[in-house]
Amino acid sequence: MLNRIRNIQWRQVGYFFLGLICLVGVGLLMSLVNKKDQVQVCTALKVVVEGKETFIDQQDISSMINEKFGSVVGKQLNVLPLQQIEMELKKSPYVSKADVHMDMDGTMQVAVQQREVIVRIINQTGQEYYVDSKGNKIPVTLKYVPHVMVANGEIREGYKKPLEPVTSALVKDLVKIVEETNGDELWKNQIVQLYVNSDKDIEIVPRVGNQQLILGNADSLSYKLDRLKTFYTHILPKVGTEAYSKVNVKYSGQIVCERKGDWFIDSLQMKINKR
């Protein structure tokens, strides 16, 4: 019997009981934390709205939460439907992302990312909507008017519901032109708006001069814009801003200019194209 006791690995037995005590301790701690979470209440609501637009602000988000779910401050944490609140915020056409979680001190943290709009469309019947960077339609609001390009004229595509995708080739071309010119210093300063004429050609309305700058569509867009830059840097300084009533780059390899009813191909541009 004594030999058996001597042969027991007491160190391993000690490790076993130490591990058991630790396991029981962790279980008790988790139980206490869980119990605390069940009785702890929401102490504050903190909202952060990200993005360069201001379609919505912190007050809008707070009001949206309180109207739909009641005042969250003072409620027990275990009854707050965080996932439902998050899903409800994402229903807003101005919200692209939403994250809702609780801090250890009982503060409900709400982070909202706004959608970025790039163009405002006014169709042929006067209906208006924005198009965001994902190609979805965003409703116009009187609360906030973003500083974006406006496109109007003979545009048929209208607006039925928030976040429906753009479908027509024409509006997609308008979006493409805005995206292409936004990063260019010349076009950012020179383009006032886009206009779709009766031939369904897209025109640039310039800040300087009163010429019709006709692009046609967004095919070979970079090449067309390069030819317009050639017009501004090589031709316009020589003839002046009032020389031409119309400048057309929709045709490949040409800058077609109209002055007092006469059409001609600018010889300078033809020489550049032949190089």
C-alpha positions in Angstrom: 0.0 0.0 0.0 2.8 2.3 0.9 4.6 1.5 -2.3 1.5 2.4 -4.3 1.3 5.8 -2.6 4.9 6.4 -3.3 4.5 5.5 -7.0 1.7 8.1 -7.5 2.8 11.0 -9.8 1.9 13.8 -7.3 3.1 16.5 -9.7 0.6 15.4 -12.4 -2.1 15.1 -9.8 -1.4 18.7 -8.8 -1.5 19.9 -12.4 -4.9 18.1 -12.8 -6.4 19.7 -9.7 -5.0 23.1 -10.7 -6.5 22.8 -14.2 -9.8 21.7 -12.7 -9.8 24.8 -10.4 -9.0 27.1 -13.3 -11.8 25.5 -15.4 -14.3 26.0 -12.6 -13.1 29.6 -12.1 -13.5 30.4 -15.8 -17.0 28.9 -15.7 -18.0 31.0 -12.7 -16.5 34.1 -14.3 -18.4 33.6 -17.5 -21.6 33.0 -15.5 -21.0 36.3 -13.7 -20.3 38.2 -16.9 -23.4 36.7 -18.5 -25.5 37.6 -15.5 -24.1 41.1 -15.6 -24.9 41.5 -19.3 -28.5 40.4 -18.6 -29.0 43.1 -16.0 -26.8 45.9 -17.5 -28.6 48.6 -19.3 -27.7 50.8 -22.3 -26.2 54.0 -20.9 -25.8 56.0 -24.1 -26.3 56.0 -27.9 -23.3 57.2 -29.9 -23.7 57.7 -33.7 -20.9 58.3 -36.2 -21.9 59.1 -39.8 -19.1 58.7 -42.4 -18.8 59.9 -46.0 -18.4 63.2 -47.8 -22.1 63.6 -48.3 -24.6 65.0 -45.7 -27.8 63.4 -46.8 -28.3 62.2 -43.2 -26.7 63.2 -39.8 -26.4 61.8 -36.3 -29.8 63.2 -35.3 -31.5 61.5 -38.3 -30.0 58.1 -37.3 -30.9 58.5 -33.6 -34.4 59.5 -34.5 -34.7 56.5 -36.9 -33.7 54.1 -34.2 -35.9 55.6 -31.5 -39.0 55.8 -33.7 -38.6 52.2 -34.9 -37.4 50.5 -31.6 -38.2 53.0 -28.9 -35.6 54.8 -26.7 -32.7 52.4 -26.4 -31.0 54.2 -23.5 -32.1 52.6 -20.2 -33.1 49.3 -21.7 -31.4 46.0 -20.7 -28.7 44.9 -23.2 -30.2 41.5 -23.6 -33.4 42.9 -25.1 -31.8 45.3 -27.6 -32.2 43.9 -31.2 -28.8 45.0 -32.5 -29.0 43.0 -35.7 -32.5 44.3 -36.5 -31.4 47.9 -35.9 -28.5 47.4 -38.2 -30.7 45.9 -40.9 -33.2 48.8 -40.5 -30.5 51.4 -41.0 -29.3 49.7 -44.2 -32.8 50.1 -45.7 -32.2 53.8 -46.0 -31.3 54.7 -49.6 -28.6 57.0 -48.3 -26.8 54.3 -46.2 -24.3 51.9 -47.8 -23.0 50.2 -44.6 -24.1 50.1 -41.0 -22.5 48.6 -37.9 -24.2 48.4 -34.4 -22.5 47.0 -31.3 -22.3 47.5 -27.6 -19.3 48.7 -25.6 -18.3 47.3 -22.3 -19.6 50.5 -20.5 -23.1 50.0 -22.0 -22.8 52.5 -24.9 -24.5 51.5 -28.1 -22.0 52.4 -30.9 -23.6 53.0 -34.3 -21.4 53.6 -37.4 -23.0 54.5 -40.7 -21.4 54.9 -44.1 -23.3 57.2 -46.5 -23.5 56.5 -50.3 -21.5 58.6 -52.6 -23.4 60.2 -55.5 -21.6 61.3 -58.6 -24.3 62.8 -61.0 -27.8 64.3 -60.8 -30.1 63.3 -63.6 -33.0 65.5 -64.7 -34.9 63.5 -67.4 -37.1 64.9 -70.2 -40.2 65.0 -68.0 -38.4 66.9 -65.2 -38.0 63.9 -62.9 -34.8 64.0 -60.9 -32.6 61.5 -59.2 -29.0 60.9 -58.3 -26.8 58.0 -59.4 -24.2 56.7 -56.9 -20.8 55.3 -57.4 -22.3 51.8 -57.7 -24.7 52.7 -60.5 -27.8 52.8 -58.3 -30.5 55.5 -58.2 -30.8 57.7 -55.1 -33.8 59.9 -54.4 -33.4 63.7 -54.3 -34.0 65.3 -50.9 -34.6 69.0 -50.1 -32.4 68.7 -47.0 -29.1 68.4 -48.9 -28.0 69.2 -52.4 -24.5 67.7 -53.2 -22.1 69.5 -55.4 -22.2 67.1 -58.3 -22.5 67.3 -62.1 -26.0 67.8 -63.5 -27.1 66.0 -66.7 -30.4 66.9 -68.4 -32.1 67.1 -71.8 -33.5 64.2 -73.9 -33.1 61.5 -71.2 -35.9 59.0 -71.0 -34.9 56.9 -68.1 -36.8 57.8 -64.9 -36.9 56.9 -61.3 -39.3 54.3 -59.7 -37.8 53.2 -56.4 -34.6 53.8 -54.3 -31.5 51.8 -55.3 -32.8 50.5 -58.5 -29.9 50.1 -61.0 -29.3 52.3 -64.0 -30.5 50.5 -67.1 -30.2 52.7 -70.2 -27.0 53.0 -72.2 -27.4 56.7 -72.3 -27.4 57.2 -68.5 -24.6 54.8 -68.1 -22.6 56.9 -70.7 -23.4 60.0 -68.7 -22.0 58.3 -65.5 -18.9 57.2 -67.4 -18.2 60.7 -68.6 -18.6 62.1 -65.1 -16.2 59.5 -63.6 -13.7 60.1 -66.4 -13.6 63.9 -66.0 -13.8 64.2 -62.2 -10.1 63.5 -61.8 -9.0 65.9 -64.5 -8.3 69.5 -63.4 -9.2 71.0 -66.7 -12.6 69.3 -67.0 -13.4 69.8 -63.4 -13.2 73.5 -63.8 -14.5 73.7 -67.4 -17.5 71.5 -67.4 -20.7 73.1 -66.0 -23.1 70.3 -66.9 -23.9 67.6 -69.5 -26.8 68.0 -72.0 -28.4 65.4 -74.2 -29.6 67.0 -77.4 -32.5 65.9 -79.8 -30.1 63.6 -81.6 -29.3 61.8 -78.3 -25.8 63.1 -78.5 -24.2 64.1 -75.2 -22.8 67.6 -75.1 -20.5 69.3 -72.6 -21.7 72.7 -71.4 -18.5 74.7 -70.9 -17.8 77.3 -68.2 -15.7 79.4 -70.6 -17.1 80.1 -74.1 -20.6 79.2 -75.5 -19.7 76.5 -78.0 -21.7 73.3 -78.2 -19.0 70.6 -77.3 -20.4 67.4 -78.8 -19.1 64.0 -77.5 -21.8 61.8 -79.0 -21.6 58.8 -76.6 -18.9 57.5 -74.2 -17.2 55.2 -76.7 -13.5 56.0 -77.1 -14.1 58.6 -74.4 -10.4 59.2 -73.5 -9.6 59.8 -77.1 -12.5 62.2 -77.6 -11.5 64.2 -74.5 -7.9 64.3 -75.7 -9.1 65.9 -78.9 -11.1 68.4 -77.0 -8.0 69.3 -75.0 -6.2 69.8 -78.3 -8.9 72.2 -79.3 -8.5 74.2 -76.0 -4.7 74.2 -76.0 -3.9 74.7 -79.8 -7.0 76.1 -81.6 -8.9 78.2 -79.1 -6.0 80.5 -78.2 -5.6 81.4 -81.9 -9.2 82.0 -82.9 -10.7 83.1 -79.6 -13.7 81.8 -77.5 -16.3 83.3 -79.8 -15.1 81.9 -83.1 -17.1 78.7 -83.2 -20.6 77.9 -82.3 -20.1 74.1 -82.4 -17.2 71.7 -81.8 -17.8 68.1 -82.6 -15.5 65.2 -81.7 -17.9 62.3 -82.0 -16.3 61.3 -85.4 -13.1 59.4 -85.2 -9.9 61.3 -85.9 -11.6 64.7 -86.4 -12.5 67.9 -84.7 -15.4 69.3 -86.7 -16.1 72.9 -86.1 -19.0 75.1 -87.2 -18.8 78.8 -87.7 -21.8 80.8 -89.0 -23.3 77.8 -90.7 -20.1 76.6 -92.4 -18.6 73.2 -91.5 -14.9 72.5 -91.9 -12.3 70.2 -90.4 -9.6 72.1 -88.6 -6.4 71.6 -90.4 -4.2 71.8 -87.3 -6.0 68.8 -85.8 -5.7 66.8 -89.0 -1.9 67.4 -88.9 -1.8 66.2 -85.3 -3.8 63.1 -86.1 -1.4 62.2 -89.0 1.6 62.1 -86.7 
